């Protein structure tokens, strides 16, 4: 379920398989979104028109814009994820918070990641909170699922992709290692981080340099720092 003019429009632009558009005509008025709904309906997409009151009761937002859509999920197999020759991929193992997953999707797509791998029993990237946090980036970033984190490392080894793992206990900081594409940035669960076995499989194990009293960062914040730095380093080296 995708709600909001921007996210729904991005789903349409990305060619996502839309099963139904839900609209409150009084809320969207004569905005460009109204014309988009008419165009999609003419192409065969089902459209449900609701009263303002009913749409508001169904919405999980304060002050809803009056547009939502039911979109078919598109999580692919790890083997079908494109391998970047000059870029990077992000992998998140057992990320439990859907808001974090959606924010990682948004950040990874914004900085040009070739895809996102979600491994283990983590949050559903199509859960409402994750969809909302992704702000439509969900429909532009290839997403794959792996049963085990070892599957991610095996895939990286097979395809010649360097693995960058993170730990607060690492000796090296991110700016002290050499990065050459392709790279996969591997993130651990919110509460425990990556296991020692997982860290041992990483080609580079780094920590984020911090100077305050905090000993850890929110997963999505840490992901944003790492993704930005990896993008910057790869651009500078290429």
C-alpha atoms as an extended CHARMM CRD file, in Angstrom:
* protein
*
       238  EXT
         1         1  UNK       CA              0.0000000000        0.0000000000        0.0000000000  PROA      1               0.0000000000
         2         2  UNK       CA              1.5710000000        3.2660000000       -1.1680000000  PROA      2               0.0000000000
         3         3  UNK       CA              0.1620000000        6.5930000000       -0.0190000000  PROA      3               0.0000000000
         4         4  UNK       CA              0.9710000000       10.1350000000       -1.0750000000  PROA      4               0.0000000000
         5         5  UNK       CA              1.1180000000       11.9500000000       -4.3890000000  PROA      5               0.0000000000
         6         6  UNK       CA              4.9110000000       11.7710000000       -4.6720000000  PROA      6               0.0000000000
         7         7  UNK       CA              5.3230000000        8.0480000000       -3.8660000000  PROA      7               0.0000000000
         8         8  UNK       CA              2.3990000000        6.9820000000       -6.0550000000  PROA      8               0.0000000000
         9         9  UNK       CA              3.6940000000        9.0810000000       -8.9420000000  PROA      9               0.0000000000
        10        10  UNK       CA              7.1490000000        7.5430000000       -8.5690000000  PROA      10              0.0000000000
        11        11  UNK       CA              5.6030000000        4.0690000000       -8.6990000000  PROA      11              0.0000000000
        12        12  UNK       CA              3.8470000000        5.0260000000      -11.9390000000  PROA      12              0.0000000000
        13        13  UNK       CA              7.0130000000        6.5550000000      -13.4380000000  PROA      13              0.0000000000
        14        14  UNK       CA              9.0380000000        3.4670000000      -12.4920000000  PROA      14              0.0000000000
        15        15  UNK       CA              6.6100000000        1.1910000000      -14.2960000000  PROA      15              0.0000000000
        16        16  UNK       CA              5.6100000000       -0.6740000000      -11.1420000000  PROA      16              0.0000000000
        17        17  UNK       CA              2.6870000000       -3.0730000000      -11.4550000000  PROA      17              0.0000000000
        18        18  UNK       CA             -0.2020000000       -1.0970000000       -9.9880000000  PROA      18              0.0000000000
        19        19  UNK       CA             -3.2470000000       -3.1590000000       -9.1120000000  PROA      19              0.0000000000
        20        20  UNK       CA             -5.4740000000       -0.2900000000       -8.0460000000  PROA      20              0.0000000000
        21        21  UNK       CA             -5.3770000000        3.4370000000       -7.4390000000  PROA      21              0.0000000000
        22        22  UNK       CA             -7.3970000000        4.8200000000       -4.5290000000  PROA      22              0.0000000000
        23        23  UNK       CA             -8.3040000000        8.4800000000       -4.7730000000  PROA      23              0.0000000000
        24        24  UNK       CA            -10.3710000000       11.0710000000       -2.9230000000  PROA      24              0.0000000000
        25        25  UNK       CA            -11.3330000000       13.5270000000       -5.7090000000  PROA      25              0.0000000000
        26        26  UNK       CA            -12.2020000000       16.3130000000       -3.2880000000  PROA      26              0.0000000000
        27        27  UNK       CA             -8.7500000000       16.1570000000       -1.7170000000  PROA      27              0.0000000000
        28        28  UNK       CA             -6.6080000000       16.1270000000       -4.8730000000  PROA      28              0.0000000000
        29        29  UNK       CA             -8.8880000000       18.5940000000       -6.6870000000  PROA      29              0.0000000000
        30        30  UNK       CA             -7.6850000000       19.5920000000      -10.1540000000  PROA      30              0.0000000000
        31        31  UNK       CA             -3.9850000000       19.0320000000       -9.3980000000  PROA      31              0.0000000000
        32        32  UNK       CA             -1.7440000000       17.2750000000      -11.9570000000  PROA      32              0.0000000000
        33        33  UNK       CA             -2.2490000000       14.1140000000       -9.8920000000  PROA      33              0.0000000000
        34        34  UNK       CA             -5.9030000000       14.0810000000      -10.9100000000  PROA      34              0.0000000000
        35        35  UNK       CA             -4.9350000000       14.0370000000      -14.5800000000  PROA      35              0.0000000000
        36        36  UNK       CA             -2.4420000000       11.2500000000      -13.8880000000  PROA      36              0.0000000000
        37        37  UNK       CA             -5.2030000000        9.1590000000      -12.2920000000  PROA      37              0.0000000000
        38        38  UNK       CA             -7.4370000000        9.6570000000      -15.3380000000  PROA      38              0.0000000000
        39        39  UNK       CA             -4.5650000000        8.6650000000      -17.6370000000  PROA      39              0.0000000000
        40        40  UNK       CA             -3.8420000000        5.5010000000      -15.6380000000  PROA      40              0.0000000000
        41        41  UNK       CA             -7.5230000000        4.5810000000      -15.6420000000  PROA      41              0.0000000000
        42        42  UNK       CA             -7.6020000000        4.9730000000      -19.4320000000  PROA      42              0.0000000000
        43        43  UNK       CA             -4.7020000000        2.4910000000      -19.5770000000  PROA      43              0.0000000000
        44        44  UNK       CA             -6.7230000000       -0.0960000000      -17.6970000000  PROA      44              0.0000000000
        45        45  UNK       CA             -5.6840000000        0.4830000000      -14.0750000000  PROA      45              0.0000000000
        46        46  UNK       CA             -8.5960000000        0.0850000000      -11.6820000000  PROA      46              0.0000000000
        47        47  UNK       CA             -9.4860000000        3.2480000000       -9.7760000000  PROA      47              0.0000000000
        48        48  UNK       CA            -11.5350000000        3.4230000000       -6.5590000000  PROA      48              0.0000000000
        49        49  UNK       CA            -12.9530000000        6.8460000000       -5.7350000000  PROA      49              0.0000000000
        50        50  UNK       CA            -13.6790000000        7.5040000000       -2.0720000000  PROA      50              0.0000000000
        51        51  UNK       CA            -15.2200000000       10.3270000000       -0.1170000000  PROA      51              0.0000000000
        52        52  UNK       CA            -12.8940000000       12.5830000000        1.8050000000  PROA      52              0.0000000000
        53        53  UNK       CA            -14.1600000000       11.1670000000        5.1020000000  PROA      53              0.0000000000
        54        54  UNK       CA            -13.6270000000        7.5480000000        4.1380000000  PROA      54              0.0000000000
        55        55  UNK       CA            -10.1670000000        8.1630000000        2.6790000000  PROA      55              0.0000000000
        56        56  UNK       CA             -9.1510000000       10.0540000000        5.8200000000  PROA      56              0.0000000000
        57        57  UNK       CA            -10.2950000000        7.1790000000        8.0440000000  PROA      57              0.0000000000
        58        58  UNK       CA             -8.3190000000        4.6790000000        5.9620000000  PROA      58              0.0000000000
        59        59  UNK       CA             -5.1800000000        6.8250000000        5.8310000000  PROA      59              0.0000000000
        60        60  UNK       CA             -2.3860000000        6.5670000000        8.3970000000  PROA      60              0.0000000000
        61        61  UNK       CA             -1.3250000000       10.1650000000        7.7510000000  PROA      61              0.0000000000
        62        62  UNK       CA             -2.3550000000       13.4610000000        9.2560000000  PROA      62              0.0000000000
        63        63  UNK       CA             -3.7640000000       15.6410000000        6.4870000000  PROA      63              0.0000000000
        64        64  UNK       CA             -3.7650000000       13.0030000000        3.7110000000  PROA      64              0.0000000000
        65        65  UNK       CA             -3.3190000000       14.1910000000        0.1260000000  PROA      65              0.0000000000
        66        66  UNK       CA             -6.0660000000       11.9340000000       -1.1960000000  PROA      66              0.0000000000
        67        67  UNK       CA             -4.0490000000        9.5150000000       -3.3180000000  PROA      67              0.0000000000
        68        68  UNK       CA             -2.8940000000        5.9520000000       -2.6640000000  PROA      68              0.0000000000
        69        69  UNK       CA             -2.2200000000        2.8130000000       -4.6710000000  PROA      69              0.0000000000
        70        70  UNK       CA             -1.9560000000       -0.9240000000       -4.2410000000  PROA      70              0.0000000000
        71        71  UNK       CA              1.2990000000       -1.9690000000       -5.9210000000  PROA      71              0.0000000000
        72        72  UNK       CA              2.6380000000       -5.4740000000       -6.4970000000  PROA      72              0.0000000000
        73        73  UNK       CA              5.8870000000       -6.1880000000       -4.6480000000  PROA      73              0.0000000000
        74        74  UNK       CA              9.0460000000       -6.8800000000       -6.6510000000  PROA      74              0.0000000000
        75        75  UNK       CA             11.6740000000       -8.5490000000       -4.4560000000  PROA      75              0.0000000000
        76        76  UNK       CA             13.9890000000      -10.6290000000       -6.6260000000  PROA      76              0.0000000000
        77        77  UNK       CA             16.4290000000      -13.4600000000       -6.0400000000  PROA      77              0.0000000000
        78        78  UNK       CA             19.9800000000      -12.5550000000       -5.1030000000  PROA      78              0.0000000000
        79        79  UNK       CA             21.2430000000      -14.2220000000       -8.2890000000  PROA      79              0.0000000000
        80        80  UNK       CA             19.1140000000      -11.7920000000      -10.3260000000  PROA      80              0.0000000000
        81        81  UNK       CA             20.5470000000       -8.6440000000       -8.7310000000  PROA      81              0.0000000000
        82        82  UNK       CA             22.7240000000       -6.6660000000      -11.1550000000  PROA      82              0.0000000000
        83        83  UNK       CA             26.4300000000       -6.6800000000      -10.3320000000  PROA      83              0.0000000000
        84        84  UNK       CA             27.9460000000       -3.1860000000      -10.5180000000  PROA      84              0.0000000000
        85        85  UNK       CA             31.3570000000       -3.0670000000      -12.1720000000  PROA      85              0.0000000000
        86        86  UNK       CA             32.1200000000        0.4720000000      -11.0300000000  PROA      86              0.0000000000
        87        87  UNK       CA             29.6840000000        0.9880000000       -8.1550000000  PROA      87              0.0000000000
        88        88  UNK       CA             28.3430000000       -0.5300000000       -4.9700000000  PROA      88              0.0000000000
        89        89  UNK       CA             25.5320000000       -2.5250000000       -3.3920000000  PROA      89              0.0000000000
        90        90  UNK       CA             24.1290000000       -2.2890000000        0.1440000000  PROA      90              0.0000000000
        91        91  UNK       CA             23.2640000000       -5.3610000000        2.2280000000  PROA      91              0.0000000000
        92        92  UNK       CA             21.3250000000       -5.2800000000        5.5030000000  PROA      92              0.0000000000
        93        93  UNK       CA             21.1250000000       -8.4080000000        7.6280000000  PROA      93              0.0000000000
        94        94  UNK       CA             18.0520000000       -8.8790000000        9.8210000000  PROA      94              0.0000000000
        95        95  UNK       CA             17.1930000000       -5.1730000000        9.9420000000  PROA      95              0.0000000000
        96        96  UNK       CA             14.1100000000       -5.3530000000       12.1450000000  PROA      96              0.0000000000
        97        97  UNK       CA             12.7400000000       -1.8020000000       11.9940000000  PROA      97              0.0000000000
        98        98  UNK       CA             10.7420000000       -1.1200000000        8.8030000000  PROA      98              0.0000000000
        99        99  UNK       CA             11.3980000000        2.6010000000        9.1480000000  PROA      99              0.0000000000
       100       100  UNK       CA             15.1350000000        1.9260000000        9.0620000000  PROA      100             0.0000000000
       101       101  UNK       CA             14.7270000000       -0.3410000000        6.0390000000  PROA      101             0.0000000000
       102       102  UNK       CA             12.7610000000        2.3140000000        4.1590000000  PROA      102             0.0000000000
       103       103  UNK       CA             15.2990000000        5.0020000000        5.0250000000  PROA      103             0.0000000000
       104       104  UNK       CA             18.1700000000        2.7770000000        3.8620000000  PROA      104             0.0000000000
       105       105  UNK       CA             16.2990000000        2.1950000000        0.5870000000  PROA      105             0.0000000000
       106       106  UNK       CA             15.8820000000        5.9380000000        0.1160000000  PROA      106             0.0000000000
       107       107  UNK       CA             19.5200000000        6.7010000000        0.9300000000  PROA      107             0.0000000000
       108       108  UNK       CA             20.9430000000        3.8780000000       -1.1910000000  PROA      108             0.0000000000
       109       109  UNK       CA             18.8850000000        4.9430000000       -4.2010000000  PROA      109             0.0000000000
       110       110  UNK       CA             19.7400000000        8.6110000000       -3.7030000000  PROA      110             0.0000000000
       111       111  UNK       CA             23.4810000000        7.8830000000       -3.8580000000  PROA      111             0.0000000000
       112       112  UNK       CA             23.2860000000        5.5610000000       -6.8270000000  PROA      112             0.0000000000
       113       113  UNK       CA             23.5740000000        2.1020000000       -5.2800000000  PROA      113             0.0000000000
       114       114  UNK       CA             23.0360000000       -0.6900000000       -7.7870000000  PROA      114             0.0000000000
       115       115  UNK       CA             20.7430000000       -2.5300000000       -5.3850000000  PROA      115             0.0000000000
       116       116  UNK       CA             19.8870000000       -3.5590000000       -1.8470000000  PROA      116             0.0000000000
       117       117  UNK       CA             20.1090000000       -7.0630000000       -0.4050000000  PROA      117             0.0000000000
       118       118  UNK       CA             18.0010000000       -7.9010000000        2.6470000000  PROA      118             0.0000000000
       119       119  UNK       CA             19.1260000000      -11.1040000000        4.3250000000  PROA      119             0.0000000000
       120       120  UNK       CA             17.6220000000      -13.1940000000        7.0890000000  PROA      120             0.0000000000
       121       121  UNK       CA             14.3370000000      -12.5970000000        8.8710000000  PROA      121             0.0000000000
       122       122  UNK       CA             14.2520000000       -8.8080000000        8.7310000000  PROA      122             0.0000000000
       123       123  UNK       CA             11.5080000000       -6.2610000000        8.1680000000  PROA      123             0.0000000000
       124       124  UNK       CA              9.4270000000       -6.3460000000        5.0060000000  PROA      124             0.0000000000
       125       125  UNK       CA             10.5270000000       -3.5340000000        2.6510000000  PROA      125             0.0000000000
       126       126  UNK       CA              6.8850000000       -3.2970000000        1.5380000000  PROA      126             0.0000000000
       127       127  UNK       CA              5.4970000000       -2.8070000000        5.0470000000  PROA      127             0.0000000000
       128       128  UNK       CA              3.5990000000        0.5180000000        5.2300000000  PROA      128             0.0000000000
       129       129  UNK       CA              6.2040000000        2.1920000000        7.4590000000  PROA      129             0.0000000000
       130       130  UNK       CA              9.0330000000        1.1060000000        5.1480000000  PROA      130             0.0000000000
       131       131  UNK       CA              7.1970000000        2.2740000000        2.0300000000  PROA      131             0.0000000000
       132       132  UNK       CA              6.5090000000        5.6310000000        3.6590000000  PROA      132             0.0000000000
       133       133  UNK       CA             10.1390000000        6.0750000000        4.7490000000  PROA      133             0.0000000000
       134       134  UNK       CA             11.4390000000        5.2060000000        1.2760000000  PROA      134             0.0000000000
       135       135  UNK       CA              9.5300000000        8.1570000000       -0.2450000000  PROA      135             0.0000000000
       136       136  UNK       CA              9.1140000000        6.3380000000       -3.5610000000  PROA      136             0.0000000000
       137       137  UNK       CA             12.7500000000        5.2140000000       -3.9030000000  PROA      137             0.0000000000
       138       138  UNK       CA             11.4890000000        1.6710000000       -3.3510000000  PROA      138             0.0000000000
       139       139  UNK       CA             10.3310000000        1.6110000000       -6.9700000000  PROA      139             0.0000000000
       140       140  UNK       CA             13.6750000000        2.6750000000       -8.4400000000  PROA      140             0.0000000000
       141       141  UNK       CA             16.1060000000        0.4870000000       -6.4580000000  PROA      141             0.0000000000
       142       142  UNK       CA             16.4550000000       -3.2440000000       -7.2330000000  PROA      142             0.0000000000
       143       143  UNK       CA             15.8750000000       -5.2270000000       -4.0270000000  PROA      143             0.0000000000
       144       144  UNK       CA             16.8360000000       -8.8640000000       -3.4610000000  PROA      144             0.0000000000
       145       145  UNK       CA             16.4020000000      -11.2490000000       -0.5500000000  PROA      145             0.0000000000
       146       146  UNK       CA             18.8950000000      -13.8080000000        0.7290000000  PROA      146             0.0000000000
       147       147  UNK       CA             18.0450000000      -16.4960000000        3.2700000000  PROA      147             0.0000000000
       148       148  UNK       CA             21.4220000000      -16.2590000000        5.0240000000  PROA      148             0.0000000000
       149       149  UNK       CA             24.1220000000      -13.6380000000        5.3560000000  PROA      149             0.0000000000
       150       150  UNK       CA             26.6150000000      -16.2610000000        4.1650000000  PROA      150             0.0000000000
       151       151  UNK       CA             24.7160000000      -16.2930000000        0.8730000000  PROA      151             0.0000000000
       152       152  UNK       CA             25.5520000000      -12.5890000000        0.4790000000  PROA      152             0.0000000000
       153       153  UNK       CA             29.2590000000      -13.1940000000        1.0980000000  PROA      153             0.0000000000
       154       154  UNK       CA             29.2430000000      -16.1730000000       -1.2820000000  PROA      154             0.0000000000
       155       155  UNK       CA             27.5360000000      -14.0650000000       -3.9730000000  PROA      155             0.0000000000
       156       156  UNK       CA             30.1060000000      -11.3110000000       -3.4800000000  PROA      156             0.0000000000
       157       157  UNK       CA             33.0100000000      -13.7680000000       -3.7050000000  PROA      157             0.0000000000
       158       158  UNK       CA             31.6130000000      -15.3590000000       -6.8620000000  PROA      158             0.0000000000
       159       159  UNK       CA             31.1500000000      -12.0070000000       -8.5660000000  PROA      159             0.0000000000
       160       160  UNK       CA             34.4060000000      -10.3810000000       -7.4680000000  PROA      160             0.0000000000
       161       161  UNK       CA             32.7450000000       -7.8410000000       -5.1660000000  PROA      161             0.0000000000
       162       162  UNK       CA             34.7170000000       -6.5650000000       -2.1660000000  PROA      162             0.0000000000
       163       163  UNK       CA             32.8570000000       -6.6260000000        1.1520000000  PROA      163             0.0000000000
       164       164  UNK       CA             32.9390000000       -3.7360000000        3.6160000000  PROA      164             0.0000000000
       165       165  UNK       CA             31.7310000000       -4.6570000000        7.1150000000  PROA      165             0.0000000000
       166       166  UNK       CA             31.3970000000       -2.4010000000       10.1250000000  PROA      166             0.0000000000
       167       167  UNK       CA             31.9760000000       -2.7660000000       13.8500000000  PROA      167             0.0000000000
       168       168  UNK       CA             32.4890000000       -0.3220000000       16.6930000000  PROA      168             0.0000000000
       169       169  UNK       CA             35.4150000000       -2.5590000000       17.7220000000  PROA      169             0.0000000000
       170       170  UNK       CA             37.2400000000       -2.3460000000       14.3820000000  PROA      170             0.0000000000
       171       171  UNK       CA             40.8020000000       -1.0240000000       14.3820000000  PROA      171             0.0000000000
       172       172  UNK       CA             40.5100000000        0.8710000000       11.0930000000  PROA      172             0.0000000000
       173       173  UNK       CA             38.1900000000        3.7660000000       10.3450000000  PROA      173             0.0000000000
       174       174  UNK       CA             36.4140000000        4.1030000000        7.0240000000  PROA      174             0.0000000000
       175       175  UNK       CA             38.7980000000        6.7710000000        5.7690000000  PROA      175             0.0000000000
       176       176  UNK       CA             41.8140000000        4.5240000000        6.4050000000  PROA      176             0.0000000000
       177       177  UNK       CA             40.9410000000        1.7110000000        3.9900000000  PROA      177             0.0000000000
       178       178  UNK       CA             41.2990000000        1.5590000000        0.2310000000  PROA      178             0.0000000000
       179       179  UNK       CA             38.0540000000        1.0330000000       -1.6730000000  PROA      179             0.0000000000
       180       180  UNK       CA             37.9450000000       -0.2590000000       -5.2110000000  PROA      180             0.0000000000
       181       181  UNK       CA             34.6940000000       -1.0890000000       -6.9640000000  PROA      181             0.0000000000
       182       182  UNK       CA             32.6450000000       -3.0930000000       -6.9600000000  PROA      182             0.0000000000
       183       183  UNK       CA             31.8500000000       -2.9810000000       -3.2290000000  PROA      183             0.0000000000
       184       184  UNK       CA             29.0210000000       -4.2910000000       -1.0460000000  PROA      184             0.0000000000
       185       185  UNK       CA             28.4260000000       -2.4280000000        2.2240000000  PROA      185             0.0000000000
       186       186  UNK       CA             27.2350000000       -5.0010000000        4.7850000000  PROA      186             0.0000000000
       187       187  UNK       CA             25.1360000000       -3.7710000000        7.7200000000  PROA      187             0.0000000000
       188       188  UNK       CA             24.1790000000       -5.7890000000       10.7960000000  PROA      188             0.0000000000
       189       189  UNK       CA             21.0230000000       -5.9160000000       12.9510000000  PROA      189             0.0000000000
       190       190  UNK       CA             20.0600000000       -2.8880000000       15.0210000000  PROA      190             0.0000000000
       191       191  UNK       CA             20.5970000000       -4.4730000000       18.4320000000  PROA      191             0.0000000000
       192       192  UNK       CA             23.6040000000       -6.7400000000       17.9760000000  PROA      192             0.0000000000
       193       193  UNK       CA             25.4620000000       -5.6400000000       14.8590000000  PROA      193             0.0000000000
       194       194  UNK       CA             27.3530000000       -8.1820000000       12.7800000000  PROA      194             0.0000000000
       195       195  UNK       CA             28.5820000000      -11.3840000000       14.4190000000  PROA      195             0.0000000000
       196       196  UNK       CA             32.2810000000      -12.1640000000       14.7310000000  PROA      196             0.0000000000
       197       197  UNK       CA             31.8790000000      -14.8210000000       12.0360000000  PROA      197             0.0000000000
       198       198  UNK       CA             30.3790000000      -12.2580000000        9.6600000000  PROA      198             0.0000000000
       199       199  UNK       CA             33.0940000000       -9.7190000000       10.4260000000  PROA      199             0.0000000000
       200       200  UNK       CA             35.7150000000      -12.3740000000        9.7350000000  PROA      200             0.0000000000
       201       201  UNK       CA             34.3450000000      -12.7980000000        6.2150000000  PROA      201             0.0000000000
       202       202  UNK       CA             34.5960000000       -9.0930000000        5.3820000000  PROA      202             0.0000000000
       203       203  UNK       CA             37.4390000000       -7.9110000000        3.1720000000  PROA      203             0.0000000000
       204       204  UNK       CA             37.5370000000       -4.6610000000        5.1670000000  PROA      204             0.0000000000
       205       205  UNK       CA             36.2200000000       -4.1740000000        8.7090000000  PROA      205             0.0000000000
       206       206  UNK       CA             35.8390000000       -0.5320000000        9.6770000000  PROA      206             0.0000000000
       207       207  UNK       CA             34.3140000000        1.6850000000       12.3180000000  PROA      207             0.0000000000
       208       208  UNK       CA             32.7460000000        5.1190000000       11.9200000000  PROA      208             0.0000000000
       209       209  UNK       CA             34.9210000000        7.7720000000       13.5330000000  PROA      209             0.0000000000
       210       210  UNK       CA             33.0340000000        9.4180000000       16.4510000000  PROA      210             0.0000000000
       211       211  UNK       CA             34.2170000000       11.8650000000       19.0980000000  PROA      211             0.0000000000
       212       212  UNK       CA             31.2030000000       12.2390000000       21.3880000000  PROA      212             0.0000000000
       213       213  UNK       CA             29.9520000000       10.1040000000       24.2600000000  PROA      213             0.0000000000
       214       214  UNK       CA             27.6180000000        8.0060000000       22.1110000000  PROA      214             0.0000000000
       215       215  UNK       CA             28.9410000000        4.5070000000       21.4930000000  PROA      215             0.0000000000
       216       216  UNK       CA             26.6420000000        3.6140000000       18.6180000000  PROA      216             0.0000000000
       217       217  UNK       CA             24.4080000000        5.1120000000       15.9300000000  PROA      217             0.0000000000
       218       218  UNK       CA             20.9460000000        4.3720000000       14.6320000000  PROA      218             0.0000000000
       219       219  UNK       CA             21.2170000000        1.8010000000       11.8190000000  PROA      219             0.0000000000
       220       220  UNK       CA             19.7920000000        4.0910000000        9.1500000000  PROA      220             0.0000000000
       221       221  UNK       CA             22.0580000000        6.9580000000       10.2270000000  PROA      221             0.0000000000
       222       222  UNK       CA             25.1370000000        4.7160000000       10.1660000000  PROA      222             0.0000000000
       223       223  UNK       CA             24.0670000000        3.4080000000        6.7560000000  PROA      223             0.0000000000
       224       224  UNK       CA             23.7520000000        6.9610000000        5.4530000000  PROA      224             0.0000000000
       225       225  UNK       CA             27.2650000000        7.8840000000        6.5940000000  PROA      225             0.0000000000
       226       226  UNK       CA             28.7690000000        4.7480000000        5.0640000000  PROA      226             0.0000000000
       227       227  UNK       CA             26.8460000000        5.0340000000        1.7890000000  PROA      227             0.0000000000
       228       228  UNK       CA             27.7960000000        8.6900000000        1.3420000000  PROA      228             0.0000000000
       229       229  UNK       CA             31.4650000000        8.0110000000        2.0530000000  PROA      229             0.0000000000
       230       230  UNK       CA             31.6070000000        4.9640000000       -0.2170000000  PROA      230             0.0000000000
       231       231  UNK       CA             29.9980000000        6.9550000000       -3.0310000000  PROA      231             0.0000000000
       232       232  UNK       CA             32.4330000000        9.8360000000       -2.5090000000  PROA      232             0.0000000000
       233       233  UNK       CA             35.4660000000        7.5470000000       -2.4010000000  PROA      233             0.0000000000
       234       234  UNK       CA             34.4570000000        5.5910000000       -5.4860000000  PROA      234             0.0000000000
       235       235  UNK       CA             33.8180000000        8.8090000000       -7.4310000000  PROA      235             0.0000000000
       236       236  UNK       CA             37.2130000000       10.1850000000       -6.3780000000  PROA      236             0.0000000000
       237       237  UNK       CA             39.0350000000        7.0130000000       -7.3940000000  PROA      237             0.0000000000
       238       238  UNK       CA             37.3330000000        6.6200000000      -10.7300000000  PROA      238             0.0000000000
